[in-house]
Amino acid sequence: LCLAYALGHQWITSVAVGAETVEQVRENADLAALPPLSTSECDAVRAEIAPGSRALLDQNWPPL
């Protein structure tokens, strides 16, 4: 969802993703090849998830 959301904005020209294994690189490449979200889908995401949401960040980063 995060990758498709980012790629769904015309003003975003590049997205950097991390990977620790070759398999993760392959998975990221497969995800990047999928269609990006439409404008209405991006709007729906924004309506459901507050910008800068701590819960969203916590789901994507392991605790230190």
mmCIF file as Biopython writes it, N, C-alpha, C and O atoms, coordinates in Angstrom:
data_model
#
loop_
_atom_site.group_PDB
_atom_site.id
_atom_site.type_symbol
_atom_site.label_atom_id
_atom_site.label_alt_id
_atom_site.label_comp_id
_atom_site.label_asym_id
_atom_site.label_entity_id
_atom_site.label_seq_id
_atom_site.pdbx_PDB_ins_code
_atom_site.Cartn_x
_atom_site.Cartn_y
_atom_site.Cartn_z
_atom_site.occupancy
_atom_site.B_iso_or_equiv
_atom_site.auth_seq_id
_atom_site.auth_asym_id
_atom_site.pdbx_PDB_model_num
ATOM 1   N N  . LEU A ? 1  ? 0.836  -1.192  0.000   1.0 0.0 1  A 1 
ATOM 2   C CA . LEU A ? 1  ? 0.000  0.000   0.000   1.0 0.0 1  A 1 
ATOM 3   C C  . LEU A ? 1  ? 0.875  1.248   0.000   1.0 0.0 1  A 1 
ATOM 4   O O  . LEU A ? 1  ? 0.605  2.194   -0.739  1.0 0.0 1  A 1 
ATOM 5   N N  . CYS A ? 2  ? 1.919  1.257   0.821   1.0 0.0 2  A 1 
ATOM 6   C CA . CYS A ? 2  ? 2.774  2.446   0.904   1.0 0.0 2  A 1 
ATOM 7   C C  . CYS A ? 2  ? 3.425  2.759   -0.438  1.0 0.0 2  A 1 
ATOM 8   O O  . CYS A ? 2  ? 3.464  3.916   -0.855  1.0 0.0 2  A 1 
ATOM 9   N N  . LEU A ? 3  ? 3.931  1.745   -1.107  1.0 0.0 3  A 1 
ATOM 10  C CA . LEU A ? 3  ? 4.582  1.954   -2.389  1.0 0.0 3  A 1 
ATOM 11  C C  . LEU A ? 3  ? 3.573  2.393   -3.450  1.0 0.0 3  A 1 
ATOM 12  O O  . LEU A ? 3  ? 3.831  3.334   -4.200  1.0 0.0 3  A 1 
ATOM 13  N N  . ALA A ? 4  ? 2.447  1.728   -3.513  1.0 0.0 4  A 1 
ATOM 14  C CA . ALA A ? 4  ? 1.415  2.088   -4.496  1.0 0.0 4  A 1 
ATOM 15  C C  . ALA A ? 4  ? 0.882  3.492   -4.234  1.0 0.0 4  A 1 
ATOM 16  O O  . ALA A ? 4  ? 0.561  4.224   -5.170  1.0 0.0 4  A 1 
ATOM 17  N N  . TYR A ? 5  ? 0.787  3.869   -2.950  1.0 0.0 5  A 1 
ATOM 18  C CA . TYR A ? 5  ? 0.333  5.213   -2.587  1.0 0.0 5  A 1 
ATOM 19  C C  . TYR A ? 5  ? 1.345  6.254   -3.061  1.0 0.0 5  A 1 
ATOM 20  O O  . TYR A ? 5  ? 0.974  7.239   -3.698  1.0 0.0 5  A 1 
ATOM 21  N N  . ALA A ? 6  ? 2.606  6.038   -2.754  1.0 0.0 6  A 1 
ATOM 22  C CA . ALA A ? 6  ? 3.640  6.993   -3.161  1.0 0.0 6  A 1 
ATOM 23  C C  . ALA A ? 6  ? 3.679  7.129   -4.677  1.0 0.0 6  A 1 
ATOM 24  O O  . ALA A ? 6  ? 3.750  8.241   -5.201  1.0 0.0 6  A 1 
ATOM 25  N N  . LEU A ? 7  ? 3.634  6.025   -5.372  1.0 0.0 7  A 1 
ATOM 26  C CA . LEU A ? 7  ? 3.701  6.049   -6.831  1.0 0.0 7  A 1 
ATOM 27  C C  . LEU A ? 7  ? 2.420  6.592   -7.462  1.0 0.0 7  A 1 
ATOM 28  O O  . LEU A ? 7  ? 2.396  6.892   -8.655  1.0 0.0 7  A 1 
ATOM 29  N N  . GLY A ? 8  ? 1.362  6.718   -6.671  1.0 0.0 8  A 1 
ATOM 30  C CA . GLY A ? 8  ? 0.100  7.260   -7.159  1.0 0.0 8  A 1 
ATOM 31  C C  . GLY A ? 8  ? 0.084  8.773   -7.243  1.0 0.0 8  A 1 
ATOM 32  O O  . GLY A ? 8  ? -0.926 9.359   -7.634  1.0 0.0 8  A 1 
ATOM 33  N N  . HIS A ? 9  ? 1.183  9.414   -6.883  1.0 0.0 9  A 1 
ATOM 34  C CA . HIS A ? 9  ? 1.285  10.873  -6.958  1.0 0.0 9  A 1 
ATOM 35  C C  . HIS A ? 9  ? 2.220  11.247  -8.107  1.0 0.0 9  A 1 
ATOM 36  O O  . HIS A ? 9  ? 3.379  10.834  -8.129  1.0 0.0 9  A 1 
ATOM 37  N N  . GLN A ? 10 ? 1.715  12.025  -9.054  1.0 0.0 10 A 1 
ATOM 38  C CA . GLN A ? 10 ? 2.511  12.368  -10.235 1.0 0.0 10 A 1 
ATOM 39  C C  . GLN A ? 10 ? 3.756  13.162  -9.878  1.0 0.0 10 A 1 
ATOM 40  O O  . GLN A ? 10 ? 4.754  13.096  -10.597 1.0 0.0 10 A 1 
ATOM 41  N N  . TRP A ? 11 ? 3.720  13.904  -8.794  1.0 0.0 11 A 1 
ATOM 42  C CA . TRP A ? 11 ? 4.867  14.728  -8.421  1.0 0.0 11 A 1 
ATOM 43  C C  . TRP A ? 11 ? 5.975  13.932  -7.743  1.0 0.0 11 A 1 
ATOM 44  O O  . TRP A ? 11 ? 7.074  14.453  -7.550  1.0 0.0 11 A 1 
ATOM 45  N N  . ILE A ? 12 ? 5.711  12.684  -7.380  1.0 0.0 12 A 1 
ATOM 46  C CA . ILE A ? 12 ? 6.760  11.821  -6.823  1.0 0.0 12 A 1 
ATOM 47  C C  . ILE A ? 12 ? 7.404  11.079  -7.979  1.0 0.0 12 A 1 
ATOM 48  O O  . ILE A ? 12 ? 6.745  10.314  -8.684  1.0 0.0 12 A 1 
ATOM 49  N N  . THR A ? 13 ? 8.687  11.307  -8.167  1.0 0.0 13 A 1 
ATOM 50  C CA . THR A ? 13 ? 9.385  10.720  -9.308  1.0 0.0 13 A 1 
ATOM 51  C C  . THR A ? 13 ? 10.232 9.516   -8.936  1.0 0.0 13 A 1 
ATOM 52  O O  . THR A ? 13 ? 10.621 8.740   -9.809  1.0 0.0 13 A 1 
ATOM 53  N N  . SER A ? 14 ? 10.523 9.349   -7.648  1.0 0.0 14 A 1 
ATOM 54  C CA . SER A ? 14 ? 11.351 8.232   -7.202  1.0 0.0 14 A 1 
ATOM 55  C C  . SER A ? 14 ? 10.930 7.807   -5.806  1.0 0.0 14 A 1 
ATOM 56  O O  . SER A ? 14 ? 10.468 8.621   -5.007  1.0 0.0 14 A 1 
ATOM 57  N N  . VAL A ? 15 ? 11.094 6.531   -5.526  1.0 0.0 15 A 1 
ATOM 58  C CA . VAL A ? 15 ? 10.802 5.998   -4.200  1.0 0.0 15 A 1 
ATOM 59  C C  . VAL A ? 15 ? 11.974 5.104   -3.793  1.0 0.0 15 A 1 
ATOM 60  O O  . VAL A ? 15 ? 12.388 4.225   -4.550  1.0 0.0 15 A 1 
ATOM 61  N N  . ALA A ? 16 ? 12.492 5.334   -2.611  1.0 0.0 16 A 1 
ATOM 62  C CA . ALA A ? 16 ? 13.581 4.499   -2.098  1.0 0.0 16 A 1 
ATOM 63  C C  . ALA A ? 16 ? 12.998 3.503   -1.100  1.0 0.0 16 A 1 
ATOM 64  O O  . ALA A ? 16 ? 12.270 3.887   -0.184  1.0 0.0 16 A 1 
ATOM 65  N N  . VAL A ? 17 ? 13.316 2.238   -1.280  1.0 0.0 17 A 1 
ATOM 66  C CA . VAL A ? 17 ? 12.864 1.202   -0.352  1.0 0.0 17 A 1 
ATOM 67  C C  . VAL A ? 17 ? 14.082 0.439   0.155   1.0 0.0 17 A 1 
ATOM 68  O O  . VAL A ? 17 ? 15.098 0.341   -0.534  1.0 0.0 17 A 1 
ATOM 69  N N  . GLY A ? 18 ? 13.972 -0.088  1.338   1.0 0.0 18 A 1 
ATOM 70  C CA . GLY A ? 18 ? 15.064 -0.856  1.916   1.0 0.0 18 A 1 
ATOM 71  C C  . GLY A ? 18 ? 14.821 -2.347  1.762   1.0 0.0 18 A 1 
ATOM 72  O O  . GLY A ? 18 ? 13.691 -2.803  1.593   1.0 0.0 18 A 1 
ATOM 73  N N  . ALA A ? 19 ? 15.897 -3.076  1.825   1.0 0.0 19 A 1 
ATOM 74  C CA . ALA A ? 19 ? 15.811 -4.530  1.757   1.0 0.0 19 A 1 
ATOM 75  C C  . ALA A ? 19 ? 17.038 -5.113  2.444   1.0 0.0 19 A 1 
ATOM 76  O O  . ALA A ? 19 ? 18.131 -4.548  2.394   1.0 0.0 19 A 1 
ATOM 77  N N  . GLU A ? 20 ? 16.831 -6.246  3.081   1.0 0.0 20 A 1 
ATOM 78  C CA . GLU A ? 20 ? 17.930 -6.936  3.748   1.0 0.0 20 A 1 
ATOM 79  C C  . GLU A ? 20 ? 18.314 -8.234  3.051   1.0 0.0 20 A 1 
ATOM 80  O O  . GLU A ? 20 ? 19.371 -8.803  3.322   1.0 0.0 20 A 1 
ATOM 81  N N  . THR A ? 21 ? 17.452 -8.698  2.152   1.0 0.0 21 A 1 
ATOM 82  C CA . THR A ? 21 ? 17.723 -9.957  1.460   1.0 0.0 21 A 1 
ATOM 83  C C  . THR A ? 21 ? 17.411 -9.798  -0.032  1.0 0.0 21 A 1 
ATOM 84  O O  . THR A ? 21 ? 16.708 -8.874  -0.441  1.0 0.0 21 A 1 
ATOM 85  N N  . VAL A ? 22 ? 17.945 -10.712 -0.822  1.0 0.0 22 A 1 
ATOM 86  C CA . VAL A ? 22 ? 17.654 -10.723 -2.250  1.0 0.0 22 A 1 
ATOM 87  C C  . VAL A ? 22 ? 16.161 -10.928 -2.477  1.0 0.0 22 A 1 
ATOM 88  O O  . VAL A ? 22 ? 15.577 -10.325 -3.377  1.0 0.0 22 A 1 
ATOM 89  N N  . GLU A ? 23 ? 15.553 -11.768 -1.672  1.0 0.0 23 A 1 
ATOM 90  C CA . GLU A ? 23 ? 14.112 -12.022 -1.810  1.0 0.0 23 A 1 
ATOM 91  C C  . GLU A ? 23 ? 13.309 -10.736 -1.593  1.0 0.0 23 A 1 
ATOM 92  O O  . GLU A ? 23 ? 12.339 -10.486 -2.308  1.0 0.0 23 A 1 
ATOM 93  N N  . GLN A ? 24 ? 13.700 -9.933  -0.627  1.0 0.0 24 A 1 
ATOM 94  C CA . GLN A ? 24 ? 13.004 -8.662  -0.390  1.0 0.0 24 A 1 
ATOM 95  C C  . GLN A ? 24 ? 13.170 -7.712  -1.580  1.0 0.0 24 A 1 
ATOM 96  O O  . GLN A ? 24 ? 12.239 -6.985  -1.926  1.0 0.0 24 A 1 
ATOM 97  N N  . VAL A ? 25 ? 14.331 -7.715  -2.196  1.0 0.0 25 A 1 
ATOM 98  C CA . VAL A ? 25 ? 14.535 -6.890  -3.393  1.0 0.0 25 A 1 
ATOM 99  C C  . VAL A ? 25 ? 13.583 -7.347  -4.493  1.0 0.0 25 A 1 
ATOM 100 O O  . VAL A ? 25 ? 12.957 -6.525  -5.163  1.0 0.0 25 A 1 
ATOM 101 N N  . ARG A ? 26 ? 13.477 -8.653  -4.675  1.0 0.0 26 A 1 
ATOM 102 C CA . ARG A ? 26 ? 12.562 -9.192  -5.693  1.0 0.0 26 A 1 
ATOM 103 C C  . ARG A ? 26 ? 11.118 -8.829  -5.384  1.0 0.0 26 A 1 
ATOM 104 O O  . ARG A ? 26 ? 10.374 -8.425  -6.279  1.0 0.0 26 A 1 
ATOM 105 N N  . GLU A ? 27 ? 10.713 -8.968  -4.123  1.0 0.0 27 A 1 
ATOM 106 C CA . GLU A ? 27 ? 9.348  -8.618  -3.724  1.0 0.0 27 A 1 
ATOM 107 C C  . GLU A ? 27 ? 9.075  -7.138  -3.977  1.0 0.0 27 A 1 
ATOM 108 O O  . GLU A ? 27 ? 8.011  -6.778  -4.480  1.0 0.0 27 A 1 
ATOM 109 N N  . ASN A ? 28 ? 10.035 -6.281  -3.628  1.0 0.0 28 A 1 
ATOM 110 C CA . ASN A ? 28 ? 9.865  -4.845  -3.849  1.0 0.0 28 A 1 
ATOM 111 C C  . ASN A ? 28 ? 9.749  -4.538  -5.338  1.0 0.0 28 A 1 
ATOM 112 O O  . ASN A ? 28 ? 8.940  -3.699  -5.733  1.0 0.0 28 A 1 
ATOM 113 N N  . ALA A ? 29 ? 10.545 -5.204  -6.162  1.0 0.0 29 A 1 
ATOM 114 C CA . ALA A ? 29 ? 10.468 -4.998  -7.612  1.0 0.0 29 A 1 
ATOM 115 C C  . ALA A ? 29 ? 9.108  -5.441  -8.149  1.0 0.0 29 A 1 
ATOM 116 O O  . ALA A ? 29 ? 8.525  -4.768  -8.999  1.0 0.0 29 A 1 
ATOM 117 N N  . ASP A ? 30 ? 8.606  -6.566  -7.654  1.0 0.0 30 A 1 
ATOM 118 C CA . ASP A ? 30 ? 7.281  -7.033  -8.075  1.0 0.0 30 A 1 
ATOM 119 C C  . ASP A ? 30 ? 6.202  -6.034  -7.674  1.0 0.0 30 A 1 
ATOM 120 O O  . ASP A ? 30 ? 5.288  -5.762  -8.452  1.0 0.0 30 A 1 
ATOM 121 N N  . LEU A ? 31 ? 6.301  -5.485  -6.464  1.0 0.0 31 A 1 
ATOM 122 C CA . LEU A ? 31 ? 5.320  -4.502  -5.998  1.0 0.0 31 A 1 
ATOM 123 C C  . LEU A ? 31 ? 5.399  -3.218  -6.810  1.0 0.0 31 A 1 
ATOM 124 O O  . LEU A ? 31 ? 4.371  -2.618  -7.122  1.0 0.0 31 A 1 
ATOM 125 N N  . ALA A ? 32 ? 6.605  -2.794  -7.152  1.0 0.0 32 A 1 
ATOM 126 C CA . ALA A ? 32 ? 6.783  -1.571  -7.930  1.0 0.0 32 A 1 
ATOM 127 C C  . ALA A ? 32 ? 6.214  -1.717  -9.339  1.0 0.0 32 A 1 
ATOM 128 O O  . ALA A ? 32 ? 5.857  -0.722  -9.971  1.0 0.0 32 A 1 
ATOM 129 N N  . ALA A ? 33 ? 6.131  -2.942  -9.829  1.0 0.0 33 A 1 
ATOM 130 C CA . ALA A ? 33 ? 5.601  -3.187  -11.172 1.0 0.0 33 A 1 
ATOM 131 C C  . ALA A ? 33 ? 4.072  -3.151  -11.214 1.0 0.0 33 A 1 
ATOM 132 O O  . ALA A ? 33 ? 3.485  -3.078  -12.294 1.0 0.0 33 A 1 
ATOM 133 N N  . LEU A ? 34 ? 3.429  -3.202  -10.053 1.0 0.0 34 A 1 
ATOM 134 C CA . LEU A ? 34 ? 1.967  -3.145  -9.994  1.0 0.0 34 A 1 
ATOM 135 C C  . LEU A ? 34 ? 1.494  -1.722  -10.274 1.0 0.0 34 A 1 
ATOM 136 O O  . LEU A ? 34 ? 2.259  -0.773  -10.104 1.0 0.0 34 A 1 
ATOM 137 N N  . PRO A ? 35 ? 0.241  -1.565  -10.702 1.0 0.0 35 A 1 
ATOM 138 C CA . PRO A ? 35 ? -0.268 -0.212  -10.953 1.0 0.0 35 A 1 
ATOM 139 C C  . PRO A ? 35 ? -0.290 0.610   -9.659  1.0 0.0 35 A 1 
ATOM 140 O O  . PRO A ? 35 ? -0.586 0.079   -8.588  1.0 0.0 35 A 1 
ATOM 141 N N  . PRO A ? 36 ? 0.025  1.904   -9.760  1.0 0.0 36 A 1 
ATOM 142 C CA . PRO A ? 36 ? -0.071 2.761   -8.583  1.0 0.0 36 A 1 
ATOM 143 C C  . PRO A ? 36 ? -1.538 3.000   -8.235  1.0 0.0 36 A 1 
ATOM 144 O O  . PRO A ? 36 ? -2.432 2.709   -9.029  1.0 0.0 36 A 1 
ATOM 145 N N  . LEU A ? 37 ? -1.771 3.532   -7.036  1.0 0.0 37 A 1 
ATOM 146 C CA . LEU A ? 37 ? -3.132 3.884   -6.659  1.0 0.0 37 A 1 
ATOM 147 C C  . LEU A ? 37 ? -3.628 5.034   -7.518  1.0 0.0 37 A 1 
ATOM 148 O O  . LEU A ? 37 ? -2.855 5.889   -7.949  1.0 0.0 37 A 1 
ATOM 149 N N  . SER A ? 38 ? -4.916 5.039   -7.756  1.0 0.0 38 A 1 
ATOM 150 C CA . SER A ? 38 ? -5.537 6.147   -8.487  1.0 0.0 38 A 1 
ATOM 151 C C  . SER A ? 38 ? -5.665 7.340   -7.536  1.0 0.0 38 A 1 
ATOM 152 O O  . SER A ? 38 ? -5.444 7.217   -6.332  1.0 0.0 38 A 1 
ATOM 153 N N  . THR A ? 39 ? -6.021 8.478   -8.090  1.0 0.0 39 A 1 
ATOM 154 C CA . THR A ? 39 ? -6.216 9.676   -7.268  1.0 0.0 39 A 1 
ATOM 155 C C  . THR A ? 39 ? -7.294 9.438   -6.217  1.0 0.0 39 A 1 
ATOM 156 O O  . THR A ? 39 ? -7.130 9.839   -5.065  1.0 0.0 39 A 1 
ATOM 157 N N  . SER A ? 40 ? -8.384 8.799   -6.595  1.0 0.0 40 A 1 
ATOM 158 C CA . SER A ? 40 ? -9.461 8.546   -5.628  1.0 0.0 40 A 1 
ATOM 159 C C  . SER A ? 40 ? -9.027 7.541   -4.561  1.0 0.0 40 A 1 
ATOM 160 O O  . SER A ? 40 ? -9.439 7.648   -3.407  1.0 0.0 40 A 1 
ATOM 161 N N  . GLU A ? 41 ? -8.205 6.574   -4.935  1.0 0.0 41 A 1 
ATOM 162 C CA . GLU A ? 41 ? -7.693 5.621   -3.947  1.0 0.0 41 A 1 
ATOM 163 C C  . GLU A ? 41 ? -6.735 6.307   -2.976  1.0 0.0 41 A 1 
ATOM 164 O O  . GLU A ? 41 ? -6.757 6.029   -1.777  1.0 0.0 41 A 1 
ATOM 165 N N  . CYS A ? 42 ? -5.891 7.205   -3.495  1.0 0.0 42 A 1 
ATOM 166 C CA . CYS A ? 42 ? -5.005 7.977   -2.607  1.0 0.0 42 A 1 
ATOM 167 C C  . CYS A ? 42 ? -5.829 8.834   -1.654  1.0 0.0 42 A 1 
ATOM 168 O O  . CYS A ? 42 ? -5.491 8.949   -0.476  1.0 0.0 42 A 1 
ATOM 169 N N  . ASP A ? 43 ? -6.898 9.431   -2.150  1.0 0.0 43 A 1 
ATOM 170 C CA . ASP A ? 43 ? -7.787 10.228  -1.295  1.0 0.0 43 A 1 
ATOM 171 C C  . ASP A ? 43 ? -8.396 9.365   -0.194  1.0 0.0 43 A 1 
ATOM 172 O O  . ASP A ? 43 ? -8.511 9.806   0.949   1.0 0.0 43 A 1 
ATOM 173 N N  . ALA A ? 44 ? -8.785 8.147   -0.530  1.0 0.0 44 A 1 
ATOM 174 C CA . ALA A ? 44 ? -9.376 7.241   0.458   1.0 0.0 44 A 1 
ATOM 175 C C  . ALA A ? 44 ? -8.365 6.864   1.530   1.0 0.0 44 A 1 
ATOM 176 O O  . ALA A ? 44 ? -8.716 6.761   2.705   1.0 0.0 44 A 1 
ATOM 177 N N  . VAL A ? 45 ? -7.116 6.658   1.137   1.0 0.0 45 A 1 
ATOM 178 C CA . VAL A ? 45 ? -6.063 6.346   2.113   1.0 0.0 45 A 1 
ATOM 179 C C  . VAL A ? 45 ? -5.890 7.523   3.064   1.0 0.0 45 A 1 
ATOM 180 O O  . VAL A ? 45 ? -5.830 7.335   4.279   1.0 0.0 45 A 1 
ATOM 181 N N  . ARG A ? 46 ? -5.808 8.743   2.519   1.0 0.0 46 A 1 
ATOM 182 C CA . ARG A ? 46 ? -5.651 9.933   3.360   1.0 0.0 46 A 1 
ATOM 183 C C  . ARG A ? 46 ? -6.821 10.100  4.323   1.0 0.0 46 A 1 
ATOM 184 O O  . ARG A ? 46 ? -6.637 10.569  5.446   1.0 0.0 46 A 1 
ATOM 185 N N  . ALA A ? 47 ? -8.010 9.722   3.896   1.0 0.0 47 A 1 
ATOM 186 C CA . ALA A ? 47 ? -9.193 9.845   4.753   1.0 0.0 47 A 1 
ATOM 187 C C  . ALA A ? 47 ? -9.150 8.857   5.922   1.0 0.0 47 A 1 
ATOM 188 O O  . ALA A ? 47 ? -9.719 9.120   6.982   1.0 0.0 47 A 1 
ATOM 189 N N  . GLU A ? 48 ? -8.481 7.734   5.728   1.0 0.0 48 A 1 
ATOM 190 C CA . GLU A ? 48 ? -8.434 6.690   6.761   1.0 0.0 48 A 1 
ATOM 191 C C  . GLU A ? 48 ? -7.220 6.784   7.679   1.0 0.0 48 A 1 
ATOM 192 O O  . GLU A ? 48 ? -7.286 6.386   8.842   1.0 0.0 48 A 1 
ATOM 193 N N  . ILE A ? 49 ? -6.124 7.305   7.164   1.0 0.0 49 A 1 
ATOM 194 C CA . ILE A ? 49 ? -4.873 7.323   7.933   1.0 0.0 49 A 1 
ATOM 195 C C  . ILE A ? 49 ? -4.406 8.766   8.058   1.0 0.0 49 A 1 
ATOM 196 O O  . ILE A ? 49 ? -4.145 9.436   7.059   1.0 0.0 49 A 1 
ATOM 197 N N  . ALA A ? 50 ? -4.305 9.234   9.290   1.0 0.0 50 A 1 
ATOM 198 C CA . ALA A ? 50 ? -3.869 10.604  9.526   1.0 0.0 50 A 1 
ATOM 199 C C  . ALA A ? 50 ? -2.418 10.781  9.093   1.0 0.0 50 A 1 
ATOM 200 O O  . ALA A ? 50 ? -1.589 9.908   9.348   1.0 0.0 50 A 1 
ATOM 201 N N  . PRO A ? 51 ? -2.095 11.911  8.434   1.0 0.0 51 A 1 
ATOM 202 C CA . PRO A ? 51 ? -0.702 12.162  8.063   1.0 0.0 51 A 1 
ATOM 203 C C  . PRO A ? 51 ? 0.201  12.158  9.303   1.0 0.0 51 A 1 
ATOM 204 O O  . PRO A ? 51 ? -0.147 12.725  10.339  1.0 0.0 51 A 1 
ATOM 205 N N  . GLY A ? 52 ? 1.336  11.525  9.181   1.0 0.0 52 A 1 
ATOM 206 C CA . GLY A ? 52 ? 2.269  11.477  10.293  1.0 0.0 52 A 1 
ATOM 207 C C  . GLY A ? 52 ? 1.803  10.611  11.452  1.0 0.0 52 A 1 
ATOM 208 O O  . GLY A ? 52 ? 2.300  10.753  12.569  1.0 0.0 52 A 1 
ATOM 209 N N  . SER A ? 53 ? 0.865  9.726   11.200  1.0 0.0 53 A 1 
ATOM 210 C CA . SER A ? 53 ? 0.308  8.869   12.237  1.0 0.0 53 A 1 
ATOM 211 C C  . SER A ? 53 ? 1.386  8.013   12.896  1.0 0.0 53 A 1 
ATOM 212 O O  . SER A ? 53 ? 2.116  7.296   12.212  1.0 0.0 53 A 1 
ATOM 213 N N  . ARG A ? 54 ? 1.485  8.085   14.200  1.0 0.0 54 A 1 
ATOM 214 C CA . ARG A ? 54 ? 2.464  7.274   14.943  1.0 0.0 54 A 1 
ATOM 215 C C  . ARG A ? 54 ? 2.183  5.778   14.738  1.0 0.0 54 A 1 
ATOM 216 O O  . ARG A ? 54 ? 3.113  4.979   14.626  1.0 0.0 54 A 1 
ATOM 217 N N  . ALA A ? 55 ? 0.897  5.405   14.689  1.0 0.0 55 A 1 
ATOM 218 C CA . ALA A ? 55 ? 0.532  3.999   14.484  1.0 0.0 55 A 1 
ATOM 219 C C  . ALA A ? 55 ? 1.041  3.496   13.128  1.0 0.0 55 A 1 
ATOM 220 O O  . ALA A ? 55 ? 1.506  2.361   13.022  1.0 0.0 55 A 1 
ATOM 221 N N  . LEU A ? 56 ? 0.956  4.332   12.101  1.0 0.0 56 A 1 
ATOM 222 C CA . LEU A ? 56 ? 1.447  3.941   10.780  1.0 0.0 56 A 1 
ATOM 223 C C  . LEU A ? 56 ? 2.958  3.754   10.815  1.0 0.0 56 A 1 
ATOM 224 O O  . LEU A ? 56 ? 3.473  2.772   10.280  1.0 0.0 56 A 1 
ATOM 225 N N  . LEU A ? 57 ? 3.660  4.668   11.426  1.0 0.0 57 A 1 
ATOM 226 C CA . LEU A ? 57 ? 5.112  4.543   11.520  1.0 0.0 57 A 1 
ATOM 227 C C  . LEU A ? 57 ? 5.519  3.312   12.307  1.0 0.0 57 A 1 
ATOM 228 O O  . LEU A ? 57 ? 6.448  2.603   11.918  1.0 0.0 57 A 1 
ATOM 229 N N  . ASP A ? 58 ? 4.838  3.054   13.401  1.0 0.0 58 A 1 
ATOM 230 C CA . ASP A ? 58 ? 5.179  1.910   14.240  1.0 0.0 58 A 1 
ATOM 231 C C  . ASP A ? 58 ? 4.968  0.585   13.531  1.0 0.0 58 A 1 
ATOM 232 O O  . ASP A ? 58 ? 5.628  -0.398  13.870  1.0 0.0 58 A 1 
ATOM 233 N N  . GLN A ? 59 ? 4.078  0.528   12.568  1.0 0.0 59 A 1 
ATOM 234 C CA . GLN A ? 59 ? 3.837  -0.716  11.832  1.0 0.0 59 A 1 
ATOM 235 C C  . GLN A ? 59 ? 4.950  -1.008  10.851  1.0 0.0 59 A 1 
ATOM 236 O O  . GLN A ? 59 ? 5.125  -2.156  10.441  1.0 0.0 59 A 1 
ATOM 237 N N  . ASN A ? 60 ? 5.705  0.006   10.466  1.0 0.0 60 A 1 
ATOM 238 C CA . ASN A ? 60 ? 6.716  -0.172  9.428   1.0 0.0 60 A 1 
ATOM 239 C C  . ASN A ? 60 ? 8.149  -0.211  9.937   1.0 0.0 60 A 1 
ATOM 240 O O  . ASN A ? 60 ? 9.058  -0.571  9.188   1.0 0.0 60 A 1 
ATOM 241 N N  . TRP A ? 61 ? 8.364  0.150   11.187  1.0 0.0 61 A 1 
ATOM 242 C CA . TRP A ? 61 ? 9.717  0.189   11.725  1.0 0.0 61 A 1 
ATOM 243 C C  . TRP A ? 61 ? 9.800  -0.612  12.992  1.0 0.0 61 A 1 
ATOM 244 O O  . TRP A ? 61 ? 8.962  -0.455  13.879  1.0 0.0 61 A 1 
ATOM 245 N N  . PRO A ? 62 ? 10.785 -1.461  13.099  1.0 0.0 62 A 1 
ATOM 246 C CA . PRO A ? 62 ? 10.932 -2.234  14.346  1.0 0.0 62 A 1 
ATOM 247 C C  . PRO A ? 62 ? 11.340 -1.317  15.499  1.0 0.0 62 A 1 
ATOM 248 O O  . PRO A ? 62 ? 12.032 -0.323  15.279  1.0 0.0 62 A 1 
ATOM 249 N N  . PRO A ? 63 ? 10.928 -1.634  16.708  1.0 0.0 63 A 1 
ATOM 250 C CA . PRO A ? 63 ? 11.318 -0.812  17.836  1.0 0.0 63 A 1 
ATOM 251 C C  . PRO A ? 63 ? 12.834 -0.893  18.061  1.0 0.0 63 A 1 
ATOM 252 O O  . PRO A ? 63 ? 13.462 -1.917  17.792  1.0 0.0 63 A 1 
ATOM 253 N N  . LEU A ? 64 ? 13.394 0.187   18.551  1.0 0.0 64 A 1 
ATOM 254 C CA . LEU A ? 64 ? 14.838 0.212   18.829  1.0 0.0 64 A 1 
ATOM 255 C C  . LEU A ? 64 ? 15.138 -0.406  20.160  1.0 0.0 64 A 1 
ATOM 256 O O  . LEU A ? 64 ? 16.300 -0.473  20.561  1.0 0.0 64 A 1 
#
